[in-house]
Amino acid sequence: MPQLLGFIKGYERDLWLVHENLCVSTALMRNEVWRPPGYGFIKINFDASYIPGNSFATIAILARNHRGEVIEAVTYLVEGVDDAFVAEARAYERVLILAKLKGFRRLIVEGDSLTVIKKPIKNEEDRSIIRPIVHNIHRLRQGFDEVSYKFVNRPFNAAAHILAVEGRHRKLCGAWVDGIPETVRLVVEEDWLRWC
């Protein structure tokens, strides 16, 4: 019971932080744009598409280099997922697995789930439902030279979100070897045009 109360209090605090972040960031969003990472870094945006009532989710990972070019676009079907919170955590975990397989050493990881972004940063013991996933994220990140995490609002994560939706509709599990869908390409180009 104390663990459940602790989780509920933590979740309530996270909701308050989301509300505060939205209030502050809404005012700043007019001047903010998606930006590519610095030279030598890979920026990876992730998202999940979860439909309540199903036990699966589609997660998407979109990696871009210092010029803003898409260097990796992958969607995965993840089974045994009971809520969006777990789906987002699984997506975050897959980011590090993919980055390790691709040999990326310096990462900036962005997602639009504040709770999931914050969990691996905290040094306290995690008692949430995603505890095993967070533990694996901690283990995986040890294999990189540098990893930073950043919460971004949905508009700055739109390309990854649309990729997740496209992956769910097309039922594609794996790399988009024939190129990213047109809907994603348009968002990536829009990001690039706003940045330049």
Disulfide bonds with the S-S distance in Angstrom:
none
